[in-house]
Amino acid sequence: MIGLNHFLYLQKNLLMKKLSILLILALGFQLEAQNIDDNFITFSYIQVPLIPIEEGNRFVHITVEQDVAQANQDSSANYHIRLANATSLYEQKLSEWYTKMSLLQQQENTGGVSQSQNYPIKPCLEYVPTPIMHSLDVQNLSSTVESLKIPGFQNGETGIVVKLKVLPLRDIRINERKSGSGAQTKYNYSCNYYLPVKIEVYSPSGAPLFEKVIGNKKRTKSLGVYKSKFEFADWFMKNRASVYAQAEKQGRIASIKASSQVLENQFGFVKKSRKAEIYSVKKYKDYSYSDIASAYSKTNEALLQIGNSVDRSAAYDALKTARNMWTDILEESNLQNKKERINAKVSAIIWCNLAEISVWMGDFNNVDVHTQNIKNSGVFKAKNHINGEGSFYNDQKIRWAANFE
């Protein structure tokens, strides 16, 4: 046992020594490596549409209509089927009851003794609630529709036509949650439901441009707290129509409002704000990084001009100057020697800066080149950065191609 303990003690000491050596090497590497400054520049820009409309046709007329007639017909048909089935089953059970009661009554007549204790329970007709019809009236949605705007468009009859088709309320589910105990027991009820809206957009000539169903997500409406399940059942039976009507109205308004974001994204010229990460380098040994500081300053100046024009032309000269400054610095790049002023780490963060600049110049070929350089660099910070920007850069590429190529 002593030998085993001594062996474990030696192994532990050896492990600690190895960890100490690794820690010293890591710290030494950090001291030798250049320190990167993470800088954030916030600027405005105008997001161009995925589906561009010629400037002379940038008028929009929005209408809302219901698409629930078929659902109402189906509800009515299903109700009559359920009622017929319930009636048929009731009549069958009632016939069986009559047969049993007939035999008992004959026994009473023959023996003169009441058979009331053997009487079967008389069947009842199953309650089939009348269907709640979806509202055909959309006038109460007019104010919500009128509030919808597409940035860059004016209201008018000569441009695109947006039809919002309200679909039926569906998949209503009642949820029960019991809480407390004894006399303090409570029953909390809510309902889940879906109520989507279909967007259809047509060109001034009537050609279809866009179609999408939105708001097709679960919504929840509170139905209150009750002392027993039966209290709720009684309340819901008496208020079922109003519950459906409220859910329908709330769901329709929410879905129509959600359509605003979809229309903006597809057709609008939306003013947005971006927080871009632009890197610089702190002083390292006797190296001077004044050229990087100047390039960063010019980049900051250029990005702040992006929002001055839809096509970024107002910022183009400044962006080009900043790009050239970063490119000149890369002429000194040495990817093999980490002790060089512009080593692999510094080169990778400059490629990050160049990728951002190239996006706003509409030069997506260079965005792809810089992105690939970064992914091949082995510099974790830069790779992590570009992975986080990929989705945004791809979206900008698609929008640029749709509007300016």
N, C-alpha and C positions, 0 to 999 in steps of 0.2 A: 504493500500500500504506500509506503514511504517513497519507493522508487517511482511509482506512478504519479504521485503528487509532485515530486521533483521534476519529472518529465513535463508535466502540464505547466509548471511554473516557468521552465526554460522556454517552452513554446510561446507562452504569453509574452515574455520579455522580447523574444525575437519578433513577434507580430508588432509590438509597440514600436520597436526600433524601425521596422519597415515603414510603418505609418508616419513616423516622424520624418524619415528621409523623404517620403513622397510629399509631405506637407511643405518641407523646406524647398524642394524642387518646384512645387507649384507656386509658392510665394516668390521664389526667385524669378520664375517665368513672368509673373504678373509685374514684378518690378522692372523687368527688361522690356515688357510690351508697352506699346503706346496706349494711352488712355483716350477713349473715344467720348466725345461730348454728345449727349442726346439732346437735340434741340427740337422744339415743336413750333411750327409756324401755322397760325390759323388764318385762313383767307377765305373769301367768298368766290363762288363760281356759279355759272348758270348751267344747270344740267339740261342737255339737249334731249329731245324725245327719241324713243325707239322707233316710232312711226311718225316721220316728219310730214307736215302738211304745208303746202305752198303758202307763202305769206299772205297772198291775196285771198286765200280761202280760210283764214284762221278766225272763223266764226263758228259758234256751236249752238245747236238747239237741242235741249234735253227734254225728253218725255218720259213719263212713267206709266206703265200699264200692268194689269194683273194677268197672270197666266195660271189661273186656278179653276177655270170652268170644268175641265176634265176631272180634276181632283174632287170637285163638288159632286159631279155625276157619279164618280166611283164611290164616294162616301154614301150617297143616297142609295145606290144599288146594293152596297154591302149591308146597309141598315135593313133594307127590306128582306134580304136573304137571311140575316141573323134573326129578324123578327119572325119570319116564316118558319125557320128551324125551331125557334123557341116555342112557337105556337103548336107546331107538329108534335114536339116532345111533350108539351103540356097535355095535349089532347090524348096522347098515348097513355101517359101516367094517370090521367083522369079516368080513362076507360078502365084501367086496371083497378082503380079505387072503387069505381061504380060496381065492378064485378064482386069485389070483396064485400062491399057494403050490402050488396044484394043477398049474398049467402048468409051474412050475419042477421039481416032483417028476417029472412026466412026461418032461421033458428029461433029468433025471438017469437015469431008468430006461432011456431010449432010448440015450443017448450014453455012459452009464457014468461021467460026469464030474460032480462035485459043483457045485451052483449056489449054495452057501451065501453067497458074496460078493454075490449078487443078492437075497438074502432081504429082503423089506420089513419094516419095524418093525411088530411086532404092536400093534394099537391097544389103548388102555386105556379103561376106563369112567371118565368124568368124575366127580370127587368132588363130591357134592352134600351139603353139611352138613345134618344134621338141624336142624329149626327149634328155636329157643329159645322156649319158651312163657312168656308173661307170668304172673307169680305171681298166683294167686287168693287167696293168704293176705294178710290185712290186719291180723292180730293184732299183728305187730311194729310197727305204726304207732299202737297204742293210747296209748302214753305221749306221743307227739307230739300226738295229738288232744286228750288230756286237758289239755295245757298251754295250749290255745287259750282265750282269754278275751275277752269283749266288755265293755268298761268300762260300768258301769251295769246289767249283767245278772247274774243268779245262775243257777247250774246247776239245771235242773229240767225236768220233763216237761210242764208246763202252758203253756209259752210258745211261742216260735218254734222251728222245727226246721231245723237246718243239715245238709245232706247234702253230704259231700265225696266226689265220684266220681273215683277214680283212673283216668286214661286210659292207653292203651298207650304204652310206650316206642317212639319212632319216629325215623326219619331218622338212623340211626347211621352216622357217617362216620369212617374211620380216617385219621389224619393222620401223615405221615412228615416228619421233619426231619433231614437229614444234616449232620454237623459233623466237623471234623478232616480229616486226610488220611493216606494211607499206613496204617501199622499202628495209628495213633491214630483212624482213622475210626470214628464212632459213628452209630447210628441211633436217634433219639428218637421214640417213638410216643405218640400220644394219640388219644382218640376224642371226637367231638362227638355230642350227642344231644338230643332234646327229650322232656320228660315232664310234660305239663300235668295240672292237676286242675280239675274242674268243680265250682263252688259252686252249690248250689240251696238257697234259703231259703223256707220256708213259714210262713204265719201259724198261730196256734193252731187255726184252723178248717180248715187244710189248703190255703188259697189260696196260689198262688205269689206271692212278694214280690220275688225277686231271683234272677238267674242270670248267671253269668260264668265263663269259662274263664281260669284264671290259670297262671302258671309256664310259659307257652308261649314260652319263650326258649331259646336255645342254651346248653347246659351242656357242660363239658369235664371229661374224666377222664384222668389220666395213665396210660400203660400201660408206662412204663419205657424204659430205654436198652439197646440191643443191639449186638453186634459185627457183625452182618450182617442183611440182610433175611430170610434164611432161618432164622436163629435166632429172630427174632420170629415168623415164620410158624409155626414148630413150636410155640413157646410159646402163641401165640394159638389154634391148633387144639386144644391140650390144655386151655386155660383159658377158652375162649370162653363157656361157660355161667356161670362165676363172674364174669367181666367184666360180662356182661349183668345178672346178679343184683345185683351191687354198684351198678352205674349205676342200676338200677331202684329200689333201696332209697334211695340218696342223692337221686335225683330226686324221689321221692315225698315224702320228709321235707322237702326244700327247698320244694316247691310247697305242701305243707300249711302250713308255717310262713308262707309268703307270704300265705296266705289270711287269716291273722290281721289283717294291715293292711287288707285289703279289707273284712272284717267290721267292724272298728273304724270305718273311714271311712263305711260305709253305715249302721250301726246304733248305734254306740257313743257314749257321752258321754265324750269323751277330754279329759283335762287337758293343755293345751298351753301353750307359752311363746311370746310374741310380742315382737319388738324393733321398736317403732314409732318413726319419726322425727318429732319434733315441733319446730317451728322457733320461734325467738325472734330479736330484733334487738339488735345492739350499739348503744351510744351513737353518735349521729350529729349533728355540729354542736352546736347548743344544744338539740336536741330531747330530750325525756324519753320513755323507753319503759318507764316503771315499770308502766303498765297492761298492756303485753305481758308483762312479767316476772310480774305477778300472774296473768294468764290462763294463762301457761305453768305456773306453780306449781299452780294449781287443776287443770289438765289432768293433770299428773303425779299429783296426789292421786286424781283420779277413775279414771284408768286402772289404778292399783294396786288398786282395789276391784273390778275386773271379774270376777276369778276367784272372788269370794265367793258368787256365785249363778249358776245355769245361765242364767237369763233376763236377767242383768245388772241386775236390779232393785235390788240392794244398792248399785250405783254410779250409779243413774239420777239422783238429785238432784244429785250432784257433777258428773256429766256435763252436766246441764242448766245448772248454774251456769257451768261453764267455757264452754259453747257461747254463753251469753248475753254473757259477758265479751268473747269474740272478736267477736261480732256487733256489740256496742256500739262496739268499736274501728273496725270497718269503716264505721261511720256517717261517719267522717272521710275515707274513701277518696277519693283523686283520681287517676284512672287516666291523666290527660293530662299531669300535671306531675310529673316524676321528682324534683323538689326538695322535694315535699311530704313531711310526716312519714309519712303512710300513702299511699305512692305505689303504682304498679302492681305493683312488685316485692314490697313488703310485703303488699299485698292478696292477691297470689297465694299467698304462703306461709301466710297466715292461712286461705285457702280449703283448703289442704292439711290444716291442723290441724283445721278444721271437718269435712272429709270423714272423717277418722279418728274423731273424736268421734261423728259421725252414724252410722257403722257400728255402734258399740257401743250406741247408743240404738235401733237397729233402724229408723232413719229413712232408708231408702234412696232415697226421693225427693229428699231434700236431698243425699245422697251424689252422685246424678246431677247435681244443679244445680251443686254445687261443682266436680265433675269437669269439667263443660262450661265453667264460668268459667275454670278453670285452663287448659284446652286452648285457649281463645280469648285468653288473656292475653298470649301472646308471651314469657312469662318462661320461659326454657329450664330453669332449675333446677326450677321447679314442675312444668312439663310432663313432665320426665324422671322426677320423683318419682311423679306420678300414673300414668304409663304403667307404672311398676314395680309399682304396687299394684292395678292393674285386675283381675288374675286373682284375687287374694285377696279383694278387695271383692265380686266377682261370686259367688264361692263362699259367702261369708258371707251374701249376699243370698238365695241359694237355700236355704241351711240355715235362715235365719230364717223365710222364708215357709213352709217345710215344718213348722215346729214352733210358730210363734206367730201365724200369720195364718189 
